[in-house]
């Protein structure tokens, strides 16, 4: 059985045959104009220059169906969220690309056990175990993990009150659920730019809502711990400091 044509040109052609051609043309013109206007807003948001400092950054992906080169594929839609030095949370960017294969997902699941450890020393010990376990089958991944060990565990040196939120991807998981909910209406995106238009518009909306909210992800006072030295707390340290 031949597969039905679902491309936009075929649909428009069928509509022109069955309906009032002028009405259909006007509808297509309005839709095209709306997409162009959306593109003009979303693309500058995606590619804008980031002028603030973001001590904390989360990146996570959700997977959406997209038509690429005539095939329907699952593409990873990666979203980056950052927290400013004042504790405010912002969407920093979004992009789409090829999804991970099963082997990469398995490696990622093992690596996540490193971040579940309570402190830097235990996390580093777990990372070394993971590296040893990966090396026989995934030598390149093991080498990358070992080389980036200190960067990956840098958050373990940050204030204790921040750590629970730092190793969690809850902020992005909520965004990803909303992306999924909105994209379910579409089903299969006709191409990657269409995906980025919808997701980008949603993220702009979320970012605007946070901009007018007084809620911060971390308080400004707690964020100052990142830049201010820790004061001496023992009697001996105080005596030494004032001597």
N, C-alpha and C positions, 0 to 999 in steps of 0.2 A: 504494500500500500504506500502510495506516495505521501510524503510528509507535507502538511499544509504550509504555505508561505506565511510568515508572520512579520516580515520586514515592513517598515513604515511605508515605503513606496507602494508595496502591494496593497496595503490597507487603504491608503489614500486613493489609489486607482480604483479599487472596488467601490469606495464611497462615491467617487465622482460618477461612476456608472449608475449607481442605484439611487443617489440622492441629488438634490439641487446642487449643481456644480459650484455656483457662486457662494452658497452658504458654506460648503465644505472648504473652499479656498479661503474664505474669510476666517473660518475656524483654525485652519492650518497657519494662516498668517499671524493670528493672535497668539497661538501657542508658540510659534517660532520666536516672536518678539518677546514673550514672557521668558523663554529659555535664555535668550540673549541678555536680557536685563538681569536675570539671576546669575548668569555667568560673570557679568560685569561687577557684581557685588561679591560673589563667593571667591573668585580667583584672587583678587587683591587681599582678601582675608587670609587665604591659604598661604600666600607668598609674601606677606607683609614682613618688614624688618622688625625684629624683636629688640626693643631698646632698654627693657628692664632686665635686672638680674633675677635669675630663678634658681635659688639654692637647691630646690627639690624638683625632680622631674619624673613623671610616669609615662610609659609608653605601653600600649596594649592594642590588640587587634581583634576584630570580629570578622566573620566570614560571610560574604554575600555573593549571590549568583549573578554573573555578568556574561554577556555574549562577547566573545573575543575571537576574531578570525572565523566567524561562522560556527563556533562551538560555545556551549554554555560551560563556564568554568567557575570554580570557587575562588574568589579573590580576597586576600587579606586586606581589610581596611584598617590601617593603623592610625590611632589617635594619640597625640601627645598633649599632656596636661602638666602645667608647672605651677609652683607656688612662689610668689614674690617674697622679698625680704620683709614685707609687712604682713605676710601670712595670707594674702589674697590668692585665690585660685583662678587660673586662666587657661582656656584652650589655646594651645600654641600652634597646632597644625594637624593636618590630616592628609593621608595619601593612600593609594591602593596599589597592590601588586600581587604577584603570584603567591599562592598560599603555601604553607609548610606541608611537606609530605609526612607520612606516618612516622618515619624514623626520627625526623626533627622534633615532632611532638613528643615522642618517647624520651628523647634526650632532654627536652625542656622540662618534662615532668620530674626527671631525676634531679636536675639542677635546682628546681624549686625547693627541694629538701634542704638545700644550703641556707636559704633565706628564712627558713622556719626556726633556725637555732636561736637561743636566747642572747648570746653575746658574741663578740668578735672572735675570741679564741676558739670557742666550740664551732662556730660557723666555718672558720678556716680549716679546722680539723675535718669537718664534714666535706668541705670542698675538696680537700686532698683525697679523701676516700672516693668521692665521685669521679675525680680525674683518673684515679687508678682503675676504677671500674669501667670507665668509658674508653680508655686508651686501646684495648685490644680490638674493638670494633669501630670506634669513632676517634681515630687518632687526631685528626685535625680539630675536632670539637674539644677534645681533651687539652690540646696545646693552647687553644684560644682561651679556654677557661682558666688554665693555670697562669697564663700571661696576664690575664685581666683580674686576677684574684683580689688584689688590694682595691682596685677601682670598684669591683662588684660589691665589696663588703664595707665600703667607705661609710655607708649609712649607720653602721654599728658604732661609729665614733660620735654620732650626733646625739643631741640630748635624749635621755631615756624616755621622756614623755612624748617624743616624736616618733620613736621607733615603730610602735605598733601600727601607726598610720602609714609609715614610710614603706614597710614591706607589704602592705595591703594594696590591692588594685581596686578597692571598692569604689573610689571616685570614677574610675574608667568603666567598671562593670555596670554602673547605673547608666552611664552614657551609652554603652554598647547595647543595653536592653532597649533603650529608647530608639537607637538606630535600627535595631532589629524590628521593633514594632512598626516604625514608619516604613521601612523597606518591604515589609510583608505585603503592604498594599500594592507595591510594584511587582513583586515576585522575582522576575529576571530583568536586570537592567540591560538596555540595548547596547551599552558600551561603557567603558570606564569613566569618561567625562560625565555621563549622566549620573552615575553613582556618586561621583564627587560633588556634583551640583546639589543633589538632595542631602547628602550627609553634611556637606559644608554649610548649607543653609540651616540645618538643624543645630550644628555646633555654634554657629553665629548666634542663633536664638538663645541657646543655653548660656553662652558667654555674656550676652546682653543682660539676661536675667540675674546672673551673678554680680554684674557690675553695679546694679542698682540695689543689691542686697547688702545688709550690714554684716552678714555672716562671713567669718574668715575660717579657713581650714585650720590654721594655727593662729594663736593670738600674737599680736605684735610684740608683746613682752617676751613670750617664749622664743620667738624668732631672734631676738637680740642676743640670746645665748650663743648663737653661731658666730657672732662678731666680737662679743665682749669676753675678756678673760674670766675664768672662774676664780672667785675670791678665795683666799686662804681660809680654812675653816677650823683648823686645830689651834690650840693655844700656842704651841711651839711656833707654828707658821706665822701667827699674828705677832708674837714677840720678835721673830726674825724680821718681819716686814717693817716694824716700827723702830727697830734698833738703830 
